[in-house]
Structure formats: structure tokens, C-alpha cells
Amino acid sequence: MLQEPLDETQKMEYLKKYSRHFGVSEQEAEYFMGEEIVSTDTYDPADERINILYKDGTVKDIAEASDMLNINVLTKIVYKDYFCYWRL
């Protein structure tokens, strides 16, 4: 996992290394590495609700039920870049 996307010069270094090592073109060498951005949001009150059922039978949304949970923290979308490659 990366904090930021891999820059193009680093990618080109991998491509050249694979091309030399395996005797393939740089275009074919791209199959030995991959990159993607993944995202996650813990809680989206518009999509789904997390309800807490109390012993007395009442039901409250988790954001209302807990003073320890901050709805802004729960609804924050986190993006991560990942780069996978064949280690030589």
C-alpha cells in the first residue's frame, strides 16, 4: 500500500528491469506489475443504517446511540493506492 501513486519514472524502472530479465517488450513487461486505487467508507447513513437494539426494546442509530462515535469519522472515505509487482 502506498500513500501516493507510484511515479512514472519508478514504473519505467520496473518495466525496463522486467524487459531485460525476461527478454520481453516493455509492453509485455506490464503484465508483471499492477496498480489500483481502492476506497472504503466505514458507514454511509444514506446507504445503510447500523441500529443498536437496547434491552428495553428501543432502537437507535449508532451515531445517536454512542457519544464516543463521531459520525464524521465514520463516514469519511479513505483512498489507498497499491502497487504490486514481481520481485526479482
C-alpha atoms as an extended CHARMM CRD file, in Angstrom:
* protein
*
        88  EXT
         1         1  MET       CA              0.0000000000        0.0000000000        0.0000000000  PROA      1               0.0000000000
         2         2  LEU       CA              1.2180000000        3.4350000000       -0.8610000000  PROA      2               0.0000000000
         3         3  GLN       CA              0.3480000000        6.8610000000        0.4620000000  PROA      3               0.0000000000
         4         4  GLU       CA              0.6030000000        8.2890000000       -3.0650000000  PROA      4               0.0000000000
         5         5  PRO       CA              0.5830000000        6.7560000000       -6.5430000000  PROA      5               0.0000000000
         6         6  LEU       CA              3.9140000000        5.4660000000       -7.8170000000  PROA      6               0.0000000000
         7         7  ASP       CA              5.5120000000        7.9870000000      -10.1420000000  PROA      7               0.0000000000
         8         8  GLU       CA              6.1380000000        7.1950000000      -13.8050000000  PROA      8               0.0000000000
         9         9  THR       CA              9.9270000000        7.0180000000      -13.5010000000  PROA      9               0.0000000000
        10        10  GLN       CA              9.6890000000        4.2770000000      -10.8830000000  PROA      10              0.0000000000
        11        11  LYS       CA              7.2410000000        2.3380000000      -13.0530000000  PROA      11              0.0000000000
        12        12  MET       CA              9.5680000000        2.6630000000      -16.0460000000  PROA      12              0.0000000000
        13        13  GLU       CA             12.4630000000        1.2900000000      -13.9640000000  PROA      13              0.0000000000
        14        14  TYR       CA             10.4180000000       -1.8230000000      -13.1970000000  PROA      14              0.0000000000
        15        15  LEU       CA              9.3860000000       -2.1870000000      -16.8430000000  PROA      15              0.0000000000
        16        16  LYS       CA             12.9740000000       -1.9680000000      -18.0570000000  PROA      16              0.0000000000
        17        17  LYS       CA             14.1340000000       -4.4280000000      -15.4160000000  PROA      17              0.0000000000
        18        18  TYR       CA             11.4420000000       -6.9670000000      -16.3970000000  PROA      18              0.0000000000
        19        19  SER       CA             12.0680000000       -6.4300000000      -20.0860000000  PROA      19              0.0000000000
        20        20  ARG       CA             15.7800000000       -7.2070000000      -19.6970000000  PROA      20              0.0000000000
        21        21  HSD       CA             15.2970000000      -10.0760000000      -17.2640000000  PROA      21              0.0000000000
        22        22  PHE       CA             12.5840000000      -11.9250000000      -19.2000000000  PROA      22              0.0000000000
        23        23  GLY       CA             13.5690000000      -10.8540000000      -22.7300000000  PROA      23              0.0000000000
        24        24  VAL       CA             10.1670000000       -9.2840000000      -23.4710000000  PROA      24              0.0000000000
        25        25  SER       CA              8.9950000000       -5.8890000000      -24.6670000000  PROA      25              0.0000000000
        26        26  GLU       CA              8.1560000000       -3.1760000000      -22.1550000000  PROA      26              0.0000000000
        27        27  GLN       CA              4.5130000000       -3.5360000000      -23.1730000000  PROA      27              0.0000000000
        28        28  GLU       CA              4.5960000000       -7.2560000000      -22.3050000000  PROA      28              0.0000000000
        29        29  ALA       CA              6.5020000000       -6.4980000000      -19.0980000000  PROA      29              0.0000000000
        30        30  GLU       CA              3.4540000000       -4.5760000000      -17.8440000000  PROA      30              0.0000000000
        31        31  TYR       CA              1.8590000000       -7.9480000000      -17.0360000000  PROA      31              0.0000000000
        32        32  PHE       CA              4.3670000000       -8.3750000000      -14.1860000000  PROA      32              0.0000000000
        33        33  MET       CA              3.0430000000       -5.3750000000      -12.2650000000  PROA      33              0.0000000000
        34        34  GLY       CA             -0.2410000000       -3.7320000000      -11.4490000000  PROA      34              0.0000000000
        35        35  GLU       CA             -1.6160000000       -0.7280000000       -9.6630000000  PROA      35              0.0000000000
        36        36  GLU       CA             -5.0180000000        0.2740000000       -8.4180000000  PROA      36              0.0000000000
        37        37  ILE       CA             -6.7650000000        2.7170000000       -6.1280000000  PROA      37              0.0000000000
        38        38  VAL       CA             -9.1060000000        1.2270000000       -3.5580000000  PROA      38              0.0000000000
        39        39  SER       CA            -11.5070000000        3.1170000000       -1.3600000000  PROA      39              0.0000000000
        40        40  THR       CA            -13.5400000000        2.3110000000        1.6670000000  PROA      40              0.0000000000
        41        41  ASP       CA            -16.1590000000        4.0960000000        3.6510000000  PROA      41              0.0000000000
        42        42  THR       CA            -16.9850000000        2.6670000000        7.0150000000  PROA      42              0.0000000000
        43        43  TYR       CA            -20.5240000000        3.9150000000        7.2750000000  PROA      43              0.0000000000
        44        44  ASP       CA            -22.8690000000        5.7220000000        4.9230000000  PROA      44              0.0000000000
        45        45  PRO       CA            -26.1250000000        6.6260000000        6.6530000000  PROA      45              0.0000000000
        46        46  ALA       CA            -27.7900000000        7.2180000000        3.2680000000  PROA      46              0.0000000000
        47        47  ASP       CA            -26.9590000000        3.6520000000        2.1280000000  PROA      47              0.0000000000
        48        48  GLU       CA            -27.2450000000        1.6250000000        5.2770000000  PROA      48              0.0000000000
        49        49  ARG       CA            -28.0260000000        2.0930000000        8.9040000000  PROA      49              0.0000000000
        50        50  ILE       CA            -26.3750000000        0.4580000000       11.8640000000  PROA      50              0.0000000000
        51        51  ASN       CA            -29.0150000000        0.1750000000       14.5450000000  PROA      51              0.0000000000
        52        52  ILE       CA            -28.4940000000       -0.6460000000       18.1920000000  PROA      52              0.0000000000
        53        53  LEU       CA            -31.2220000000       -2.6230000000       19.9380000000  PROA      53              0.0000000000
        54        54  TYR       CA            -31.4760000000       -1.8090000000       23.6390000000  PROA      54              0.0000000000
        55        55  LYS       CA            -32.7320000000       -4.1680000000       26.3480000000  PROA      55              0.0000000000
        56        56  ASP       CA            -35.9100000000       -2.1060000000       26.6970000000  PROA      56              0.0000000000
        57        57  GLY       CA            -36.7000000000       -2.7230000000       23.0020000000  PROA      57              0.0000000000
        58        58  THR       CA            -35.8410000000        0.7090000000       21.6660000000  PROA      58              0.0000000000
        59        59  VAL       CA            -33.7000000000        1.0140000000       18.5730000000  PROA      59              0.0000000000
        60        60  LYS       CA            -31.2910000000        3.8720000000       17.8630000000  PROA      60              0.0000000000
        61        61  ASP       CA            -28.9130000000        4.6360000000       15.0480000000  PROA      61              0.0000000000
        62        62  ILE       CA            -25.2980000000        4.0440000000       16.0640000000  PROA      62              0.0000000000
        63        63  ALA       CA            -24.4590000000        7.7280000000       15.6040000000  PROA      63              0.0000000000
        64        64  GLU       CA            -27.1940000000        8.6770000000       18.0560000000  PROA      64              0.0000000000
        65        65  ALA       CA            -26.5290000000        5.8170000000       20.4500000000  PROA      65              0.0000000000
        66        66  SER       CA            -22.8820000000        6.4890000000       21.1330000000  PROA      66              0.0000000000
        67        67  ASP       CA            -21.3440000000        9.7050000000       22.3080000000  PROA      67              0.0000000000
        68        68  MET       CA            -17.9220000000        8.1620000000       21.6080000000  PROA      68              0.0000000000
        69        69  LEU       CA            -18.5120000000        7.7770000000       17.8610000000  PROA      69              0.0000000000
        70        70  ASN       CA            -18.0950000000       10.7790000000       15.6320000000  PROA      70              0.0000000000
        71        71  ILE       CA            -20.2680000000       10.4790000000       12.5100000000  PROA      71              0.0000000000
        72        72  ASN       CA            -17.7110000000       12.4970000000       10.5160000000  PROA      72              0.0000000000
        73        73  VAL       CA            -15.0600000000        9.8870000000       11.2610000000  PROA      73              0.0000000000
        74        74  LEU       CA            -17.3850000000        7.0130000000       10.3960000000  PROA      74              0.0000000000
        75        75  THR       CA            -18.4620000000        8.4950000000        7.0600000000  PROA      75              0.0000000000
        76        76  LYS       CA            -15.0020000000        9.5210000000        5.8470000000  PROA      76              0.0000000000
        77        77  ILE       CA            -13.9700000000        7.8130000000        2.6000000000  PROA      77              0.0000000000
        78        78  VAL       CA            -10.3810000000        6.5660000000        2.6620000000  PROA      78              0.0000000000
        79        79  TYR       CA             -8.4290000000        6.0850000000       -0.5790000000  PROA      79              0.0000000000
        80        80  LYS       CA             -5.3050000000        3.9280000000       -0.8130000000  PROA      80              0.0000000000
        81        81  ASP       CA             -3.0040000000        3.3220000000       -3.7440000000  PROA      81              0.0000000000
        82        82  TYR       CA             -1.4360000000       -0.0490000000       -4.1600000000  PROA      82              0.0000000000
        83        83  PHE       CA              1.2650000000       -1.2960000000       -6.4530000000  PROA      83              0.0000000000
        84        84  CYS       CA              2.0030000000       -4.9810000000       -6.8720000000  PROA      84              0.0000000000
        85        85  TYR       CA              4.9900000000       -6.3040000000       -8.7390000000  PROA      85              0.0000000000
        86        86  TRP       CA              7.0570000000       -9.4020000000       -9.3430000000  PROA      86              0.0000000000
        87        87  ARG       CA             10.1150000000       -9.2140000000       -7.1200000000  PROA      87              0.0000000000
        88        88  LEU       CA             13.3350000000      -10.0750000000       -8.9460000000  PROA      88              0.0000000000
